[in-house]
Amino acid sequence: MRALFVYCLGLSASVWAQSSTVDAYVASESPIAKAGVLANIGPSGSKSSGAKAGVVIASPSSTNPDYLYTWTRDSSLVFKALIDQYTQGLDTTLRTEIDNFLSAEATVQQVSNPSGTVSTGGLGEPKFNIDLSAFTGAWGRPQRDGPALRATALITYANWLIADGNTSYVSSTVWPVIELDLGYIVTYWNQTGFDLWEEVDSSSFFTTAVQHRSLREGATLATALGDTTLATQYTTQADNILCFLQSYWNPTSLFMTANTGGGRSGKDANTALASIHTFDAAAGCDAVTFQPCSDKALSSLKVYVDAFRTIYTINSGIASNAAVATGRYPEDSYMGGNPWYLTTAAVAEQLYDAIIVWNQTGSIEVTSTSLAFFTQFSSSVAIGVYDSSTTTYSDLLSAVKTFADGFLAIIAEYTPSDGGLSEQYSKSDGSPLSAADLTWSYAATLTAFGARAGVNPASWGASGLTVPSSCSTSGSTVSITFNEYAITVWGENIYLTGSIDALQDWSTSTALLLNTDNYPTWSITLNLPASTTFQYKFIRIYNGVVTWESDPNREYTTPASGSDTINDSWR
């Protein structure tokens, strides 16, 4: 008993020391990170020479690597953080920067580029020169998350302006920029593009999630401005996107698959970033919109974090339930494949966001999906709901807070003495690597610090949403034949299941049996919604035992009319 008491004292001392370390880091790094962001915004930022007003440079690094460009995604995420600070009254000096950003984005929307013009897909162009001219070199294009993120940043500003009595300014100046971006999403959401790491051309969970959010809040803003026609259009497509969003869930490994293509595991910071950038505390722990404290988001986070425990030297010797350095995805080879400051911060932020909601609701729910996440802190915890009057609630809340602080403690350990944040830090010794003074790194630490302090962003309408019965963008159907080449034993059958109603919504008990008319090719022909993207897999069932194909999920988009045949082989 005395030994246990001594152990608990030691553990408490360790937790206290970590908390103190993080407190000190937040206090010292916050002004440095804020200054780092502002230094990279033209025209007066100290490291943004040559950038037009309101233009965010990704980094002042111009060689090895050359990041002296402006990315729509990065710029929008950075300004969303600044707009949140301004509209919440945390920094009232940012108005000029925000208006400059609005003006710059209105200009860049009209710049013809390799992805097209403003009316032919050009809004999907990922990056521009810092004088707002088109970048015409080879690149992974289009990238369809930028318009959604820009719309979200500007909608936050527009809502504040309306509340402040400036509706006319919103209608004349802000709304036209937002409307173009939302129109792009309505047209292109159902098409693939390059992911946020600019490497994989497929459907991306992050992109789908932020597209869904932007259309929901765009519909609310359109209604406020009196355009109910557009509001209805946005809501209709948001319903379709929400339906498609569910298809990324991996029902066997219990994580959201980041990308449907690319040949990787799908374990990726993409999913944690999606969760924090679609956080809406009013939605509680809703799994439909992948809220940070939802069982699916917590399960995904554990799978993602665990993927890095054994691949970085700096993670050696760290307990299996403690924080570790994390990167983009475990298969990463860029610059040797290292942890990133912004991805490690994203883990902390998701956990802090979860704590915000648990504190608001006064309860923590453990489901079969999230059980593994919680048992890493308490092996005896069981499925159930624990309210704030229970020791289980307080113990879990404290453990998750310690876990979250651990990720910021890691960033603190590998932040150089001047507080500068590069893109990456070495997997071997933690030294800074790649682009210096990465604006996104600074912004990511600021939002993580805010979440730790309990800062709660404005709601965007995630509460009470339900998944529609179909992902279709039209009422018509097309005939699709699925052929699966698979050698089986007597009594073993091949079934099909997938992410839409017509494919039984990933059910194994009602999965669709394929016929053996042309064995060893198993076949089935179905009428499916036209112009619809979905995911699917084949399963084997033998003596009641279900065996899934290996990851990742297969993906297909039905044609607008006619018929098609899909030829696959068991994997």
SEVOKE-377056 format. One record per residue (C-alpha): x, y, z; residue number from 1. Coordinates in steps of 0.2 Angstrom, whole numbers, plus 5000, padded with zeros to 4 digits. Layout:
{vexfi {X, Y, Z}, NUM} ...
END
This chain:
{vexfi {5000, 5000, 5000}, 1} {vexfi {5014, 5012, 5004}, 2} {vexfi {5023, 5007, 4988}, 3} {vexfi {5007, 5012, 4978}, 4} {vexfi {5006, 5028, 4988}, 5} {vexfi {5024, 5032, 4984}, 6} {vexfi {5021, 5028, 4965}, 7} {vexfi {5005, 5039, 4965}, 8} {vexfi {5015, 5053, 4972}, 9} {vexfi {5029, 5051, 4959}, 10} {vexfi {5016, 5050, 4945}, 11} {vexfi {5008, 5066, 4952}, 12} {vexfi {5024, 5075, 4953}, 13} {vexfi {5028, 5070, 4935}, 14} {vexfi {5011, 5076, 4929}, 15} {vexfi {5013, 5092, 4938}, 16} {vexfi {5031, 5095, 4931}, 17} {vexfi {5024, 5092, 4913}, 18} {vexfi {5009, 5104, 4916}, 19} {vexfi {5021, 5117, 4922}, 20} {vexfi {5033, 5115, 4907}, 21} {vexfi {5018, 5117, 4895}, 22} {vexfi {5012, 5132, 4905}, 23} {vexfi {5029, 5140, 4903}, 24} {vexfi {5030, 5136, 4885}, 25} {vexfi {5013, 5143, 4881}, 26} {vexfi {5017, 5159, 4890}, 27} {vexfi {5034, 5161, 4880}, 28} {vexfi {5029, 5154, 4863}, 29} {vexfi {5012, 5163, 4861}, 30} {vexfi {5019, 5180, 4857}, 31} {vexfi {5033, 5172, 4847}, 32} {vexfi {5020, 5162, 4836}, 33} {vexfi {5009, 5177, 4834}, 34} {vexfi {5024, 5188, 4828}, 35} {vexfi {5029, 5173, 4817}, 36} {vexfi {5012, 5173, 4808}, 37} {vexfi {5011, 5192, 4806}, 38} {vexfi {5029, 5193, 4800}, 39} {vexfi {5024, 5182, 4785}, 40} {vexfi {5009, 5193, 4779}, 41} {vexfi {5012, 5206, 4766}, 42} {vexfi {5016, 5220, 4763}, 43} {vexfi {5023, 5225, 4780}, 44} {vexfi {5028, 5208, 4788}, 45} {vexfi {5046, 5208, 4792}, 46} {vexfi {5049, 5192, 4782}, 47} {vexfi {5036, 5194, 4768}, 48} {vexfi {5046, 5206, 4756}, 49} {vexfi {5038, 5206, 4739}, 50} {vexfi {5021, 5200, 4745}, 51} {vexfi {5006, 5210, 4741}, 52} {vexfi {4994, 5216, 4755}, 53} {vexfi {4985, 5202, 4764}, 54} {vexfi {4995, 5189, 4756}, 55} {vexfi {5002, 5175, 4767}, 56} {vexfi {5018, 5167, 4762}, 57} {vexfi {5020, 5149, 4767}, 58} {vexfi {5038, 5152, 4773}, 59} {vexfi {5052, 5164, 4769}, 60} {vexfi {5062, 5149, 4764}, 61} {vexfi {5066, 5151, 4745}, 62} {vexfi {5078, 5136, 4743}, 63} {vexfi {5078, 5118, 4749}, 64} {vexfi {5063, 5120, 4750}, 65} {vexfi {5056, 5134, 4741}, 66} {vexfi {5040, 5139, 4750}, 67} {vexfi {5040, 5157, 4745}, 68} {vexfi {5022, 5156, 4738}, 69} {vexfi {5005, 5158, 4744}, 70} {vexfi {4994, 5143, 4746}, 71} {vexfi {4975, 5145, 4747}, 72} {vexfi {4973, 5132, 4760}, 73} {vexfi {4987, 5138, 4772}, 74} {vexfi {4982, 5156, 4770}, 75} {vexfi {4964, 5152, 4774}, 76} {vexfi {4968, 5142, 4790}, 77} {vexfi {4980, 5156, 4796}, 78} {vexfi {4967, 5169, 4793}, 79} {vexfi {4953, 5159, 4801}, 80} {vexfi {4964, 5159, 4817}, 81} {vexfi {4967, 5178, 4816}, 82} {vexfi {4948, 5181, 4812}, 83} {vexfi {4943, 5170, 4827}, 84} {vexfi {4955, 5181, 4838}, 85} {vexfi {4947, 5197, 4831}, 86} {vexfi {4929, 5192, 4832}, 87} {vexfi {4931, 5185, 4849}, 88} {vexfi {4939, 5201, 4855}, 89} {vexfi {4955, 5193, 4859}, 90} {vexfi {4965, 5205, 4847}, 91} {vexfi {4956, 5220, 4841}, 92} {vexfi {4971, 5226, 4831}, 93} {vexfi {4969, 5214, 4816}, 94} {vexfi {4955, 5223, 4806}, 95} {vexfi {4967, 5230, 4793}, 96} {vexfi {4975, 5213, 4790}, 97} {vexfi {4959, 5204, 4788}, 98} {vexfi {4952, 5217, 4776}, 99} {vexfi {4968, 5216, 4766}, 100} {vexfi {4966, 5197, 4766}, 101} {vexfi {4948, 5199, 4759}, 102} {vexfi {4954, 5210, 4745}, 103} {vexfi {4969, 5199, 4741}, 104} {vexfi {4958, 5184, 4739}, 105} {vexfi {4945, 5193, 4729}, 106} {vexfi {4959, 5197, 4717}, 107} {vexfi {4967, 5180, 4716}, 108} {vexfi {4950, 5172, 4713}, 109} {vexfi {4950, 5181, 4696}, 110} {vexfi {4968, 5176, 4691}, 111} {vexfi {4968, 5163, 4676}, 112} {vexfi {4979, 5149, 4681}, 113} {vexfi {4983, 5131, 4675}, 114} {vexfi {4967, 5124, 4684}, 115} {vexfi {4956, 5136, 4674}, 116} {vexfi {4947, 5153, 4676}, 117} {vexfi {4936, 5158, 4689}, 118} {vexfi {4921, 5150, 4680}, 119} {vexfi {4930, 5134, 4674}, 120} {vexfi {4938, 5127, 4689}, 121} {vexfi {4952, 5140, 4693}, 122} {vexfi {4947, 5141, 4711}, 123} {vexfi {4955, 5124, 4714}, 124} {vexfi {4972, 5130, 4710}, 125} {vexfi {4983, 5127, 4726}, 126} {vexfi {4996, 5141, 4725}, 127} {vexfi {5001, 5157, 4718}, 128} {vexfi {5016, 5168, 4717}, 129} {vexfi {5016, 5181, 4731}, 130} {vexfi {5013, 5195, 4719}, 131} {vexfi {4996, 5186, 4716}, 132} {vexfi {5001, 5181, 4698}, 133} {vexfi {4998, 5163, 4693}, 134} {vexfi {5011, 5149, 4697}, 135} {vexfi {5012, 5140, 4680}, 136} {vexfi {5025, 5126, 4685}, 137} {vexfi {5021, 5108, 4687}, 138} {vexfi {5011, 5104, 4703}, 139} {vexfi {4998, 5093, 4711}, 140} {vexfi {4982, 5102, 4705}, 141} {vexfi {4968, 5104, 4708}, 142} {vexfi {4966, 5105, 4727}, 143} {vexfi {4948, 5107, 4732}, 144} {vexfi {4950, 5111, 4750}, 145} {vexfi {4956, 5129, 4748}, 146} {vexfi {4939, 5137, 4742}, 147} {vexfi {4930, 5128, 4757}, 148} {vexfi {4943, 5134, 4770}, 149} {vexfi {4943, 5152, 4763}, 150} {vexfi {4924, 5152, 4763}, 151} {vexfi {4924, 5147, 4781}, 152} {vexfi {4936, 5160, 4786}, 153} {vexfi {4927, 5174, 4778}, 154} {vexfi {4910, 5168, 4784}, 155} {vexfi {4916, 5170, 4801}, 156} {vexfi {4921, 5188, 4797}, 157} {vexfi {4904, 5191, 4788}, 158} {vexfi {4894, 5184, 4803}, 159} {vexfi {4903, 5196, 4815}, 160} {vexfi {4901, 5211, 4803}, 161} {vexfi {4882, 5207, 4802}, 162} {vexfi {4881, 5206, 4821}, 163} {vexfi {4890, 5223, 4821}, 164} {vexfi {4877, 5231, 4809}, 165} {vexfi {4887, 5230, 4793}, 166} {vexfi {4876, 5219, 4783}, 167} {vexfi {4878, 5231, 4767}, 168} {vexfi {4896, 5229, 4767}, 169} {vexfi {4895, 5210, 4768}, 170} {vexfi {4882, 5210, 4754}, 171} {vexfi {4893, 5221, 4743}, 172} {vexfi {4911, 5215, 4747}, 173} {vexfi {4912, 5199, 4757}, 174} {vexfi {4898, 5189, 4750}, 175} {vexfi {4903, 5189, 4732}, 176} {vexfi {4920, 5181, 4737}, 177} {vexfi {4911, 5168, 4748}, 178} {vexfi {4898, 5164, 4734}, 179} {vexfi {4911, 5160, 4721}, 180} {vexfi {4920, 5148, 4733}, 181} {vexfi {4903, 5139, 4738}, 182} {vexfi {4898, 5138, 4720}, 183} {vexfi {4914, 5129, 4716}, 184} {vexfi {4911, 5117, 4730}, 185} {vexfi {4893, 5114, 4724}, 186} {vexfi {4900, 5110, 4706}, 187} {vexfi {4916, 5100, 4711}, 188} {vexfi {4914, 5092, 4728}, 189} {vexfi {4910, 5075, 4720}, 190} {vexfi {4926, 5075, 4710}, 191} {vexfi {4944, 5069, 4716}, 192} {vexfi {4958, 5081, 4718}, 193} {vexfi {4975, 5082, 4727}, 194} {vexfi {4975, 5080, 4746}, 195} {vexfi {4981, 5093, 4758}, 196} {vexfi {4999, 5086, 4757}, 197} {vexfi {4998, 5088, 4738}, 198} {vexfi {5003, 5070, 4735}, 199} {vexfi {4988, 5059, 4732}, 200} {vexfi {4975, 5062, 4719}, 201} {vexfi {4959, 5054, 4726}, 202} {vexfi {4945, 5059, 4738}, 203} {vexfi {4951, 5066, 4754}, 204} {vexfi {4943, 5065, 4771}, 205} {vexfi {4949, 5082, 4776}, 206} {vexfi {4943, 5090, 4760}, 207} {vexfi {4926, 5082, 4761}, 208} {vexfi {4924, 5087, 4779}, 209} {vexfi {4928, 5106, 4776}, 210} {vexfi {4918, 5106, 4761}, 211} {vexfi {4903, 5100, 4771}, 212} {vexfi {4906, 5113, 4785}, 213} {vexfi {4907, 5128, 4772}, 214} {vexfi {4891, 5124, 4764}, 215} {vexfi {4881, 5122, 4780}, 216} {vexfi {4887, 5139, 4787}, 217} {vexfi {4886, 5146, 4769}, 218} {vexfi {4867, 5141, 4769}, 219} {vexfi {4864, 5150, 4785}, 220} {vexfi {4873, 5166, 4779}, 221} {vexfi {4864, 5165, 4762}, 222} {vexfi {4847, 5165, 4772}, 223} {vexfi {4853, 5180, 4783}, 224} {vexfi {4856, 5189, 4767}, 225} {vexfi {4839, 5185, 4759}, 226} {vexfi {4845, 5172, 4746}, 227} {vexfi {4834, 5157, 4750}, 228} {vexfi {4837, 5149, 4733}, 229} {vexfi {4856, 5148, 4736}, 230} {vexfi {4853, 5142, 4754}, 231} {vexfi {4843, 5128, 4748}, 232} {vexfi {4856, 5123, 4735}, 233} {vexfi {4870, 5123, 4748}, 234} {vexfi {4859, 5113, 4760}, 235} {vexfi {4855, 5100, 4747}, 236} {vexfi {4873, 5097, 4742}, 237} {vexfi {4879, 5098, 4760}, 238} {vexfi {4867, 5083, 4763}, 239} {vexfi {4875, 5074, 4749}, 240} {vexfi {4893, 5078, 4756}, 241} {vexfi {4888, 5072, 4773}, 242} {vexfi {4882, 5056, 4767}, 243} {vexfi {4898, 5053, 4757}, 244} {vexfi {4908, 5059, 4772}, 245} {vexfi {4903, 5043, 4782}, 246} {vexfi {4911, 5032, 4768}, 247} {vexfi {4928, 5035, 4774}, 248} {vexfi {4926, 5025, 4790}, 249} {vexfi {4935, 5009, 4791}, 250} {vexfi {4924, 4997, 4800}, 251} {vexfi {4937, 4984, 4803}, 252} {vexfi {4951, 4994, 4809}, 253} {vexfi {4941, 5008, 4817}, 254} {vexfi {4948, 5024, 4809}, 255} {vexfi {4944, 5036, 4796}, 256} {vexfi {4953, 5032, 4780}, 257} {vexfi {4962, 5049, 4775}, 258} {vexfi {4963, 5046, 4757}, 259} {vexfi {4954, 5033, 4746}, 260} {vexfi {4969, 5032, 4734}, 261} {vexfi {4988, 5032, 4735}, 262} {vexfi {4991, 5015, 4741}, 263} {vexfi {4994, 5019, 4759}, 264} {vexfi {4987, 5014, 4775}, 265} {vexfi {4976, 5029, 4777}, 266} {vexfi {4982, 5033, 4794}, 267} {vexfi {4985, 5051, 4792}, 268} {vexfi {4985, 5068, 4802}, 269} {vexfi {4972, 5073, 4789}, 270} {vexfi {4959, 5066, 4800}, 271} {vexfi {4964, 5075, 4816}, 272} {vexfi {4965, 5091, 4806}, 273} {vexfi {4948, 5088, 4799}, 274} {vexfi {4941, 5086, 4816}, 275} {vexfi {4948, 5102, 4824}, 276} {vexfi {4944, 5112, 4809}, 277} {vexfi {4926, 5107, 4809}, 278} {vexfi {4924, 5108, 4828}, 279} {vexfi {4907, 5114, 4834}, 280} {vexfi {4905, 5112, 4853}, 281} {vexfi {4886, 5114, 4851}, 282} {vexfi {4886, 5097, 4842}, 283} {vexfi {4893, 5088, 4857}, 284} {vexfi {4902, 5072, 4853}, 285} {vexfi {4893, 5069, 4837}, 286} {vexfi {4901, 5055, 4826}, 287} {vexfi {4891, 5060, 4810}, 288} {vexfi {4902, 5076, 4809}, 289} {vexfi {4917, 5068, 4817}, 290} {vexfi {4917, 5080, 4832}, 291} {vexfi {4934, 5079, 4842}, 292} {vexfi {4926, 5069, 4857}, 293} {vexfi {4916, 5057, 4846}, 294} {vexfi {4920, 5039, 4847}, 295} {vexfi {4925, 5038, 4829}, 296} {vexfi {4937, 5053, 4831}, 297} {vexfi {4945, 5047, 4847}, 298} {vexfi {4947, 5029, 4839}, 299} {vexfi {4955, 5037, 4824}, 300} {vexfi {4966, 5048, 4834}, 301} {vexfi {4973, 5033, 4844}, 302} {vexfi {4976, 5023, 4828}, 303} {vexfi {4985, 5038, 4820}, 304} {vexfi {4996, 5042, 4835}, 305} {vexfi {5001, 5023, 4838}, 306} {vexfi {5007, 5022, 4820}, 307} {vexfi {5022, 5033, 4825}, 308} {vexfi {5027, 5025, 4841}, 309} {vexfi {5040, 5014, 4834}, 310} {vexfi {5046, 5023, 4818}, 311} {vexfi {5055, 5038, 4826}, 312} {vexfi {5070, 5037, 4836}, 313} {vexfi {5065, 5051, 4847}, 314} {vexfi {5049, 5041, 4852}, 315} {vexfi {5060, 5027, 4859}, 316} {vexfi {5056, 5022, 4877}, 317} {vexfi {5040, 5032, 4878}, 318} {vexfi {5026, 5023, 4887}, 319} {vexfi {5012, 5016, 4876}, 320} {vexfi {4999, 5027, 4883}, 321} {vexfi {5010, 5043, 4883}, 322} {vexfi {5012, 5057, 4870}, 323} {vexfi {5024, 5055, 4855}, 324} {vexfi {5030, 5065, 4841}, 325} {vexfi {5019, 5063, 4826}, 326} {vexfi {5020, 5067, 4807}, 327} {vexfi {5009, 5067, 4792}, 328} {vexfi {5007, 5048, 4789}, 329} {vexfi {5019, 5033, 4794}, 330} {vexfi {5024, 5030, 4776}, 331} {vexfi {5030, 5048, 4773}, 332} {vexfi {5047, 5049, 4765}, 333} {vexfi {5047, 5068, 4761}, 334} {vexfi {5064, 5075, 4768}, 335} {vexfi {5066, 5058, 4776}, 336} {vexfi {5049, 5057, 4784}, 337} {vexfi {5049, 5067, 4800}, 338} {vexfi {5037, 5073, 4813}, 339} {vexfi {5029, 5090, 4810}, 340} {vexfi {5025, 5103, 4823}, 341} {vexfi {5008, 5107, 4816}, 342} {vexfi {5003, 5088, 4816}, 343} {vexfi {5009, 5086, 4834}, 344} {vexfi {4999, 5101, 4839}, 345} {vexfi {4984, 5095, 4830}, 346} {vexfi {4983, 5080, 4841}, 347} {vexfi {4984, 5091, 4857}, 348} {vexfi {4971, 5102, 4850}, 349} {vexfi {4958, 5088, 4846}, 350} {vexfi {4960, 5082, 4864}, 351} {vexfi {4958, 5099, 4871}, 352} {vexfi {4942, 5102, 4860}, 353} {vexfi {4936, 5086, 4867}, 354} {vexfi {4939, 5092, 4885}, 355} {vexfi {4929, 5108, 4881}, 356} {vexfi {4914, 5098, 4877}, 357} {vexfi {4915, 5085, 4891}, 358} {vexfi {4916, 5100, 4903}, 359} {vexfi {4901, 5108, 4895}, 360} {vexfi {4891, 5092, 4895}, 361} {vexfi {4897, 5085, 4912}, 362} {vexfi {4899, 5067, 4905}, 363} {vexfi {4910, 5056, 4895}, 364} {vexfi {4903, 5042, 4885}, 365} {vexfi {4913, 5026, 4881}, 366} {vexfi {4907, 5016, 4867}, 367} {vexfi {4914, 5000, 4859}, 368} {vexfi {4922, 5011, 4846}, 369} {vexfi {4931, 5022, 4858}, 370} {vexfi {4935, 5009, 4871}, 371} {vexfi {4953, 5006, 4866}, 372} {vexfi {4956, 5025, 4867}, 373} {vexfi {4950, 5026, 4885}, 374} {vexfi {4958, 5009, 4891}, 375} {vexfi {4975, 5016, 4887}, 376} {vexfi {4972, 5027, 4902}, 377} {vexfi {4962, 5015, 4913}, 378} {vexfi {4962, 4996, 4909}, 379} {vexfi {4946, 4994, 4920}, 380} {vexfi {4935, 5007, 4911}, 381} {vexfi {4920, 4999, 4903}, 382} {vexfi {4907, 5004, 4890}, 383} {vexfi {4895, 5017, 4897}, 384} {vexfi {4891, 5035, 4902}, 385} {vexfi {4901, 5043, 4916}, 386} {vexfi {4894, 5059, 4923}, 387} {vexfi {4904, 5072, 4932}, 388} {vexfi {4900, 5066, 4949}, 389} {vexfi {4910, 5049, 4946}, 390} {vexfi {4928, 5046, 4949}, 391} {vexfi {4929, 5038, 4932}, 392} {vexfi {4924, 5054, 4924}, 393} {vexfi {4937, 5065, 4934}, 394} {vexfi {4951, 5052, 4931}, 395} {vexfi {4948, 5050, 4913}, 396} {vexfi {4947, 5069, 4911}, 397} {vexfi {4963, 5071, 4920}, 398} {vexfi {4972, 5058, 4910}, 399} {vexfi {4966, 5065, 4893}, 400} {vexfi {4972, 5082, 4899}, 401} {vexfi {4989, 5075, 4904}, 402} {vexfi {4990, 5066, 4887}, 403} {vexfi {4986, 5082, 4877}, 404} {vexfi {4999, 5092, 4887}, 405} {vexfi {5011, 5078, 4882}, 406} {vexfi {5010, 5083, 4864}, 407} {vexfi {5013, 5101, 4868}, 408} {vexfi {5028, 5096, 4879}, 409} {vexfi {5036, 5087, 4865}, 410} {vexfi {5034, 5102, 4854}, 411} {vexfi {5042, 5113, 4868}, 412} {vexfi {5056, 5101, 4869}, 413} {vexfi {5060, 5102, 4851}, 414} {vexfi {5057, 5121, 4849}, 415} {vexfi {5074, 5130, 4847}, 416} {vexfi {5078, 5143, 4860}, 417} {vexfi {5072, 5158, 4849}, 418} {vexfi {5055, 5150, 4848}, 419} {vexfi {5056, 5149, 4829}, 420} {vexfi {5045, 5135, 4821}, 421} {vexfi {5050, 5126, 4805}, 422} {vexfi {5040, 5114, 4796}, 423} {vexfi {5047, 5098, 4803}, 424} {vexfi {5059, 5092, 4817}, 425} {vexfi {5071, 5077, 4815}, 426} {vexfi {5065, 5060, 4820}, 427} {vexfi {5082, 5056, 4826}, 428} {vexfi {5086, 5071, 4837}, 429} {vexfi {5072, 5083, 4836}, 430} {vexfi {5082, 5097, 4827}, 431} {vexfi {5072, 5109, 4816}, 432} {vexfi {5071, 5103, 4798}, 433} {vexfi {5064, 5109, 4781}, 434} {vexfi {5056, 5126, 4779}, 435} {vexfi {5060, 5139, 4793}, 436} {vexfi {5047, 5150, 4800}, 437} {vexfi {5032, 5140, 4793}, 438} {vexfi {5017, 5151, 4795}, 439} {vexfi {5005, 5136, 4797}, 440} {vexfi {5016, 5129, 4811}, 441} {vexfi {5014, 5145, 4821}, 442} {vexfi {4995, 5146, 4818}, 443} {vexfi {4993, 5128, 4823}, 444} {vexfi {5002, 5131, 4840}, 445} {vexfi {4991, 5146, 4843}, 446} {vexfi {4975, 5137, 4840}, 447} {vexfi {4981, 5123, 4851}, 448} {vexfi {4985, 5135, 4865}, 449} {vexfi {4968, 5143, 4863}, 450} {vexfi {4959, 5126, 4864}, 451} {vexfi {4970, 5122, 4880}, 452} {vexfi {4963, 5138, 4887}, 453} {vexfi {4945, 5133, 4883}, 454} {vexfi {4943, 5145, 4869}, 455} {vexfi {4927, 5139, 4860}, 456} {vexfi {4924, 5144, 4842}, 457} {vexfi {4907, 5150, 4835}, 458} {vexfi {4895, 5136, 4830}, 459} {vexfi {4893, 5133, 4812}, 460} {vexfi {4878, 5122, 4812}, 461} {vexfi {4884, 5104, 4815}, 462} {vexfi {4871, 5101, 4829}, 463} {vexfi {4857, 5089, 4825}, 464} {vexfi {4862, 5084, 4808}, 465} {vexfi {4857, 5067, 4802}, 466} {vexfi {4864, 5056, 4787}, 467} {vexfi {4853, 5056, 4772}, 468} {vexfi {4847, 5040, 4765}, 469} {vexfi {4857, 5043, 4748}, 470} {vexfi {4872, 5052, 4742}, 471} {vexfi {4865, 5055, 4725}, 472} {vexfi {4866, 5072, 4717}, 473} {vexfi {4851, 5067, 4705}, 474} {vexfi {4836, 5056, 4706}, 475} {vexfi {4841, 5044, 4691}, 476} {vexfi {4850, 5027, 4692}, 477} {vexfi {4862, 5018, 4682}, 478} {vexfi {4866, 4999, 4680}, 479} {vexfi {4883, 4994, 4687}, 480} {vexfi {4890, 4976, 4686}, 481} {vexfi {4903, 4971, 4699}, 482} {vexfi {4914, 4957, 4695}, 483} {vexfi {4926, 4950, 4708}, 484} {vexfi {4939, 4937, 4703}, 485} {vexfi {4941, 4926, 4719}, 486} {vexfi {4945, 4908, 4722}, 487} {vexfi {4935, 4900, 4736}, 488} {vexfi {4932, 4884, 4745}, 489} {vexfi {4916, 4874, 4745}, 490} {vexfi {4903, 4883, 4756}, 491} {vexfi {4912, 4900, 4755}, 492} {vexfi {4904, 4914, 4747}, 493} {vexfi {4908, 4932, 4741}, 494} {vexfi {4897, 4947, 4746}, 495} {vexfi {4897, 4966, 4742}, 496} {vexfi {4895, 4980, 4754}, 497} {vexfi {4898, 4998, 4754}, 498} {vexfi {4895, 5016, 4760}, 499} {vexfi {4877, 5019, 4752}, 500} {vexfi {4860, 5012, 4755}, 501} {vexfi {4861, 5002, 4739}, 502} {vexfi {4876, 4993, 4746}, 503} {vexfi {4869, 4990, 4763}, 504} {vexfi {4879, 5004, 4772}, 505} {vexfi {4894, 4993, 4776}, 506} {vexfi {4883, 4980, 4784}, 507} {vexfi {4890, 4962, 4784}, 508} {vexfi {4873, 4954, 4789}, 509} {vexfi {4864, 4961, 4774}, 510} {vexfi {4878, 4962, 4762}, 511} {vexfi {4874, 4957, 4744}, 512} {vexfi {4878, 4940, 4738}, 513} {vexfi {4887, 4938, 4721}, 514} {vexfi {4883, 4925, 4709}, 515} {vexfi {4894, 4911, 4703}, 516} {vexfi {4888, 4910, 4685}, 517} {vexfi {4906, 4913, 4678}, 518} {vexfi {4916, 4906, 4693}, 519} {vexfi {4930, 4910, 4698}, 520} {vexfi {4923, 4928, 4694}, 521} {vexfi {4909, 4932, 4706}, 522} {vexfi {4896, 4945, 4699}, 523} {vexfi {4881, 4956, 4703}, 524} {vexfi {4872, 4969, 4694}, 525} {vexfi {4864, 4984, 4703}, 526} {vexfi {4854, 5000, 4699}, 527} {vexfi {4864, 5013, 4709}, 528} {vexfi {4861, 5032, 4710}, 529} {vexfi {4869, 5042, 4695}, 530} {vexfi {4883, 5054, 4698}, 531} {vexfi {4887, 5047, 4715}, 532} {vexfi {4904, 5043, 4723}, 533} {vexfi {4904, 5029, 4735}, 534} {vexfi {4916, 5016, 4743}, 535} {vexfi {4915, 4998, 4744}, 536} {vexfi {4923, 4981, 4748}, 537} {vexfi {4920, 4963, 4745}, 538} {vexfi {4919, 4951, 4759}, 539} {vexfi {4921, 4932, 4761}, 540} {vexfi {4909, 4923, 4773}, 541} {vexfi {4913, 4905, 4777}, 542} {vexfi {4904, 4895, 4791}, 543} {vexfi {4898, 4912, 4798}, 544} {vexfi {4915, 4920, 4799}, 545} {vexfi {4917, 4936, 4789}, 546} {vexfi {4934, 4941, 4781}, 547} {vexfi {4936, 4958, 4773}, 548} {vexfi {4947, 4963, 4759}, 549} {vexfi {4963, 4972, 4764}, 550} {vexfi {4963, 4991, 4765}, 551} {vexfi {4960, 5004, 4758}, 552} {vexfi {4942, 5004, 4753}, 553} {vexfi {4938, 5003, 4735}, 554} {vexfi {4930, 5019, 4727}, 555} {vexfi {4920, 5022, 4712}, 556} {vexfi {4909, 5036, 4704}, 557} {vexfi {4894, 5031, 4694}, 558} {vexfi {4891, 5039, 4677}, 559} {vexfi {4877, 5052, 4674}, 560} {vexfi {4868, 5039, 4663}, 561} {vexfi {4870, 5022, 4655}, 562} {vexfi {4879, 5007, 4663}, 563} {vexfi {4896, 5002, 4668}, 564} {vexfi {4906, 4986, 4673}, 565} {vexfi {4919, 4986, 4687}, 566} {vexfi {4932, 4972, 4686}, 567} {vexfi {4941, 4968, 4703}, 568} {vexfi {4951, 4954, 4710}, 569} {vexfi {4951, 4949, 4729}, 570} {vexfi {4965, 4957, 4739}, 571} 
END
